[in-house]
Structure formats: structure tokens, C-alpha cells
Amino acid sequence: YEDLKNVGEIGKGRFGTVSKMIHTPTSYTMAVKSVRLIFNQYDDKDDERRMQQLLQEIKIIQEASTCEELVRFFGVTFHEGDCLICMEYLD
């Protein structure tokens, strides 16, 4: 997370926002989807469902990344309760 510089929001969806970010060590521009992970202290089925959806989305992006015609997946990191999904930025 410390190596990412936020340039601005480029989209918003049901589960989070997508920002244009620069990876400062390489100057590479990425699209980073930020999903807030909020969990109750109780066993909540809705939280479990949201986490499963997030894990499924990450898996799909990761698997699709091997196809040259689709957006590349760079990885996932976590920061202060947010899951950051780093992908190729396309203008």
C-alpha cells in the first residue's frame, strides 16, 4: 500500500470504488478496486456472503488475467480494513 499513489477515483460500484493509482517504484499506472471489509463481532451470514463474493471475484480476475485480451491482475493487498485489488489500467 505504501508504494501506491492515488491519482483519483475512476469508478464506483456496489461493493467499492476503483481508483487510478501509480506504483511509485516503477511509475506503473494501475486501476485499484477498494472494497471495505466490515465484519460484525457476531456470526453474520451477510458478512460471510460478501466475503465469499469478494473471494470469487478475486479468483475470477486472477484466472482471467492469463488471457491477453483481458485486464491483467497484479495482486491483492490489505490496508486499514480495505481489500485493494490491483489490476491493469486501461484508458
C-alpha positions in Angstrom: 0.0 0.0 0.0 2.8 2.4 0.8 4.0 2.1 -2.8 0.7 3.3 -4.3 -0.1 6.9 -5.0 -3.8 7.7 -5.5 -4.4 9.9 -8.6 -8.2 9.9 -8.4 -11.4 7.9 -8.5 -12.4 6.5 -11.9 -15.5 4.4 -10.9 -17.8 3.3 -8.3 -19.8 0.1 -7.8 -21.9 -1.8 -5.4 -19.0 -3.1 -3.4 -16.4 -0.4 -3.6 -14.6 2.2 -5.7 -12.0 2.0 -8.4 -9.1 4.5 -8.4 -6.3 5.2 -10.7 -3.1 4.7 -8.8 0.6 4.9 -9.6 3.0 2.3 -8.3 5.8 4.7 -7.3 8.8 2.4 -7.5 8.0 1.5 -11.2 5.9 4.5 -12.2 3.4 2.0 -13.5 -0.3 3.1 -13.6 -2.9 0.7 -12.2 -6.6 0.5 -11.6 -7.1 -0.4 -7.9 -10.5 -1.6 -6.7 -11.0 -0.9 -3.0 -13.6 -3.0 -1.1 -14.3 -2.1 2.5 -14.2 -5.2 4.8 -16.6 -4.6 7.7 -17.4 -7.6 9.9 -19.6 -7.8 12.9 -18.4 -9.5 16.1 -21.4 -11.8 15.7 -21.7 -14.7 13.2 -23.4 -12.8 10.4 -24.5 -14.7 7.3 -24.5 -11.4 5.2 -20.8 -10.8 6.0 -20.0 -14.3 5.1 -21.8 -14.0 1.8 -20.0 -10.7 1.0 -16.6 -12.3 1.8 -17.4 -15.3 -0.5 -18.4 -12.9 -3.3 -15.1 -10.9 -2.9 -13.0 -14.1 -2.9 -14.9 -15.3 -6.0 -14.3 -12.0 -7.8 -10.6 -12.1 -7.0 -10.4 -15.7 -8.2 -12.2 -14.8 -11.5 -9.9 -11.8 -12.1 -6.8 -13.8 -11.3 -7.8 -16.7 -13.7 -8.9 -14.3 -16.5 -5.6 -12.5 -16.2 -3.8 -15.2 -18.2 -5.8 -14.2 -21.3 -4.0 -11.5 -23.3 -7.3 -9.8 -24.3 -8.4 -9.1 -20.7 -7.2 -6.9 -18.0 -4.1 -8.2 -16.1 -4.3 -8.9 -12.4 -1.3 -7.7 -10.3 -2.3 -8.8 -6.8 -4.3 -8.1 -3.7 -3.2 -6.1 -0.6 -5.0 -5.0 2.6 -4.9 -1.7 4.3 -6.9 -0.4 7.3 -9.9 -2.6 6.7 -9.9 -2.3 2.9 -9.1 -5.0 0.3 -7.2 -3.5 -2.6 -7.4 -5.4 -5.9 -4.7 -4.2 -8.3 -5.3 -4.5 -12.0 -4.1 -3.2 -15.3 -5.3 0.3 -16.0 -6.9 0.9 -19.5 -7.9 4.4 -20.6 
